[in-house]
Amino acid sequence: MAAALFIMLREGFEGALVVAVVLLYLKRSGRADARRQVWWGVALAVVVSAVVGVAVHQTVGGLEGAARARAFAAISLVAAGLLTWMIFWMRTHGRQLQVELETRTAGALDGGGGFRGGLVAVAFVAVLREGIEAALFLVAAAIDSSGAQVLAGAAIGTALALALAVAVYAAGKNLPVRTFFTVTGIVLIVFAAGLVSRAVLFLQGAGDVGSFNLNGVYDVRSITWLTQSSEVGKFLAALVGWDPRPSIEQVVVWFGYLIPVTVLFLRGPGSRRPGQRRAAAEASEVRPVQA
């Protein structure tokens, strides 16, 4: 549930920012009448993302034995890769996102009679990326959680993301987006480390990866509340890839991913002079766009 909550809080907020930028640009341009097309694009993207997520989940659910383990490993690795890419992409390109979206929206408005279809496409493409990512991440999170828990976490995360976006744009308050993305980025890096570690476990279960110590680096299965049959164990497994008896490869991969990726993330996109750092911090603040 916690993993799904953080995933949808992050992805939902990114999607809300995308929609808000387009809507505010339309309002500024005196074309608020075209907002319906934006919402059509958003709705279509949400439907397509949901269909993709359900299709992947049903496909994997129909597998058994080694094939099922390999499929879970593949989903975990792809999700971890996408999470890593998404976190660093927003770190380096987030400041240009508003300009790019406004440029595409302006192009759609200048498209003559077909501008309405163009607006649908702009909103659809922008939101679809977030939706597909979120769907795949939720499928990965569902490996160690029940469907009900994942849906509950996703619903809460989405609600919080929407409330956050409304607070920024409707209340007209500045929000330190840089801090928000840094905190959620670190949480998702830990989640991705767990996905990579779980992928190793699945591949070992399928017999594709060996181990120097399959008996576990440690074994705390005697502690009932730490086993994966307990609610605490399920929570930790979904959020950080917890295993009460991990192989040495799982532990090495977990730390081997977590430490360097966290260091690179916290260092930011290269060294900057003080003036450049100040400008970057200012650009990372979301401010209300004047109508």
C-alpha positions in Angstrom: 0.0 0.0 0.0 2.8 2.4 0.9 4.7 1.8 -2.3 1.5 2.4 -4.4 0.8 5.6 -2.4 4.2 7.1 -3.1 4.1 6.0 -6.7 0.7 7.7 -7.4 1.6 10.7 -5.3 4.6 11.3 -7.5 3.2 10.3 -10.8 -0.2 11.9 -10.0 1.4 15.2 -9.1 3.5 15.2 -12.3 0.4 14.4 -14.3 -1.6 17.2 -12.5 1.2 19.7 -13.2 1.1 18.8 -16.9 -2.7 19.3 -17.1 -2.5 22.5 -15.1 0.1 24.0 -17.4 -2.0 23.4 -20.4 -5.2 24.7 -18.8 -3.5 27.8 -17.5 -2.0 28.5 -20.9 -5.5 28.2 -22.5 -6.9 30.6 -19.9 -4.1 33.1 -20.5 -4.7 32.8 -24.3 -8.4 33.5 -24.0 -9.3 30.0 -25.1 -10.8 28.6 -21.9 -13.5 27.2 -24.1 -11.1 24.5 -25.4 -10.6 23.0 -21.9 -13.0 20.2 -22.8 -10.6 18.8 -25.4 -7.8 18.7 -22.8 -10.0 16.7 -20.4 -10.9 14.3 -23.3 -7.2 13.7 -23.8 -6.6 13.1 -20.1 -9.5 10.7 -19.9 -8.3 8.8 -22.9 -4.8 8.5 -21.5 -6.2 7.2 -18.1 -8.3 4.6 -19.9 -5.4 3.4 -22.1 -3.0 3.3 -19.1 -5.5 1.2 -17.0 -6.0 -1.2 -19.9 -2.3 -1.7 -20.2 -1.9 -2.3 -16.5 -4.7 -4.8 -16.4 -3.4 -6.6 -19.5 0.1 -7.0 -18.0 -1.3 -8.1 -14.6 -3.6 -10.7 -16.2 -0.9 -12.0 -18.5 1.5 -12.5 -15.7 -1.2 -14.0 -13.4 -1.8 -16.7 -16.0 1.8 -18.0 -15.8 3.1 -20.7 -13.5 6.4 -22.0 -12.2 9.6 -20.7 -13.7 7.8 -18.7 -16.4 5.9 -16.8 -13.7 9.1 -16.1 -11.7 10.9 -14.9 -14.9 7.9 -12.6 -15.7 8.0 -11.1 -12.3 11.7 -10.6 -12.6 11.3 -8.9 -15.9 8.5 -6.6 -14.6 10.6 -5.7 -11.6 13.7 -4.9 -13.6 11.7 -2.8 -16.2 9.9 -1.0 -13.5 13.2 -0.2 -11.6 14.7 1.0 -14.8 11.8 3.3 -15.6 11.7 4.6 -12.1 15.4 5.5 -12.3 15.0 7.1 -15.6 11.9 9.1 -14.5 13.6 10.3 -11.3 16.7 11.6 -13.1 14.7 13.0 -16.1 12.6 15.2 -13.8 15.8 16.2 -12.0 17.4 17.5 -15.2 14.5 18.5 -17.5 11.7 19.4 -15.1 12.4 23.1 -15.4 11.8 23.0 -19.2 8.6 21.1 -18.9 6.3 24.1 -18.7 7.9 25.7 -21.8 7.7 22.5 -23.8 4.0 22.0 -22.9 3.1 25.6 -23.7 4.9 25.4 -27.0 2.9 22.3 -28.0 -0.3 23.8 -26.8 0.4 27.0 -28.8 1.1 24.8 -31.9 -2.3 23.1 -31.4 -4.1 26.4 -31.1 -2.4 27.6 -34.3 -3.5 24.5 -36.2 -6.6 26.0 -37.7 -9.8 23.9 -37.7 -8.0 20.9 -36.3 -6.8 22.6 -33.2 -9.3 20.7 -31.0 -7.9 17.3 -32.0 -4.4 18.7 -31.5 -5.3 19.7 -27.9 -6.6 16.2 -27.3 -3.4 14.8 -28.6 -1.2 17.1 -26.5 -3.0 16.2 -23.3 -3.2 12.5 -24.2 0.5 12.1 -25.0 1.6 14.2 -22.0 -0.5 12.2 -19.5 -0.1 8.8 -21.2 3.6 8.7 -20.3 2.8 9.2 -16.6 -0.1 6.8 -16.8 1.9 3.9 -18.4 4.7 4.4 -16.0 2.3 4.4 -13.0 0.5 1.3 -14.3 3.7 -0.7 -14.7 4.9 0.4 -11.2 1.7 -0.6 -9.6 1.9 -4.0 -11.3 5.4 -4.4 -9.8 4.1 -3.2 -6.4 1.3 -5.8 -6.5 3.8 -8.6 -6.5 4.2 -8.3 -2.8 0.8 -6.8 -1.9 -2.8 -7.7 -2.4 -4.7 -6.0 -5.2 -7.0 -4.3 -2.6 -3.9 -2.8 -0.8 -2.4 -1.6 -4.0 -5.7 0.0 -5.2 -6.2 1.7 -1.8 -2.7 3.1 -1.8 -3.0 4.3 -5.4 -6.3 6.0 -4.6 -4.9 7.8 -1.5 -1.8 8.8 -3.4 -3.8 10.1 -6.4 -6.1 12.1 -4.0 -3.1 13.6 -2.3 -1.5 14.5 -5.6 -4.6 16.2 -6.9 -5.1 18.1 -3.6 -1.5 19.2 -3.8 -1.9 20.4 -7.4 -5.1 22.3 -6.5 -3.4 24.0 -3.5 -0.6 25.2 -5.8 -2.7 26.6 -8.6 -6.1 27.4 -7.1 -4.8 28.9 -3.8 -2.0 30.7 -5.6 0.7 29.6 -3.3 4.3 28.8 -4.2 5.4 25.2 -3.7 9.0 24.1 -3.3 8.7 21.4 -6.0 12.4 20.7 -5.9 12.1 19.6 -2.2 9.0 17.5 -3.1 10.7 15.7 -6.0 13.9 15.2 -3.9 12.0 13.5 -1.0 9.8 11.4 -3.2 12.7 10.6 -5.4 14.7 9.2 -2.5 11.7 7.1 -1.4 11.3 5.7 -5.0 15.0 5.0 -5.2 14.6 2.7 -2.2 11.6 1.1 -3.8 13.5 0.6 -7.0 16.4 -1.0 -5.0 13.8 -3.4 -3.6 12.6 -4.2 -7.1 16.1 -5.1 -8.3 16.7 -7.3 -5.3 13.4 -9.1 -5.8 14.2 -9.6 -9.4 17.3 -11.5 -8.3 15.2 -13.6 -5.9 12.8 -14.5 -8.7 15.6 -15.4 -11.1 17.2 -17.6 -8.4 13.8 -19.3 -7.9 13.6 -19.9 -11.6 17.0 -21.5 -11.5 18.5 -18.9 -13.8 20.8 -17.3 -11.2 22.9 -19.3 -8.7 23.9 -18.3 -5.2 26.9 -18.6 -2.9 24.5 -18.7 0.0 20.9 -19.6 -0.7 20.4 -20.3 3.1 20.4 -16.6 3.6 22.7 -13.9 4.9 20.5 -13.8 7.9 17.3 -15.6 8.9 14.6 -13.9 11.0 11.7 -16.0 10.0 11.3 -17.0 13.6 10.1 -13.4 14.3 6.5 -13.7 13.2 5.8 -10.1 12.5 8.8 -9.9 10.1 7.7 -12.7 7.9 6.1 -12.0 4.6 2.8 -13.5 5.8 2.5 -10.7 8.3 1.2 -7.2 7.5 4.4 -5.6 8.5 6.4 -8.0 6.4 4.2 -7.4 3.4 4.5 -3.7 3.9 8.3 -3.8 4.1 8.5 -6.2 1.1 6.4 -3.9 -1.1 8.3 -0.8 -0.1 11.9 -1.8 0.3 12.0 -5.4 -1.1 12.3 -6.9 2.4 13.1 -10.6 2.7 13.4 -12.3 6.1 16.0 -14.7 4.6 17.8 -13.0 1.7 20.5 -14.5 -0.4 23.9 -12.7 -0.5 23.2 -11.7 -4.1 20.0 -10.0 -3.0 21.8 -8.0 -0.4 24.7 -7.1 -2.7 22.4 -6.0 -5.5 20.2 -3.9 -3.1 23.1 -1.9 -1.7 24.9 -1.9 -5.1 21.9 -0.1 -6.6 20.9 2.0 -3.6 24.2 3.7 -2.7 25.5 4.9 -6.1 22.0 5.9 -7.4 21.3 7.9 -4.2 24.6 9.6 -4.3 24.2 10.5 -8.0 20.7 11.8 -7.3 21.6 14.0 -4.4 24.6 15.4 -6.3 22.2 16.8 -8.9 22.8 17.4 -12.6 26.5 18.3 -12.4 28.3 21.0 -10.4 27.1 24.6 -10.7 28.4 27.9 -9.6 26.6 29.6 -6.7 24.7 31.9 -9.1 23.6 28.9 -11.2 22.5 27.0 -8.2 20.4 29.9 -7.0 18.8 30.3 -10.4 18.1 26.6 -10.6 16.5 26.6 -7.2 14.3 29.6 -8.2 13.3 27.9 -11.4 12.3 24.8 -9.4 9.6 26.7 -7.6 6.1 26.4 -9.1 4.4 29.8 -9.1 0.9 30.7 -10.1 0.6 31.7 -13.7 -1.2 35.0 -14.2 -4.3 34.8 -16.3 
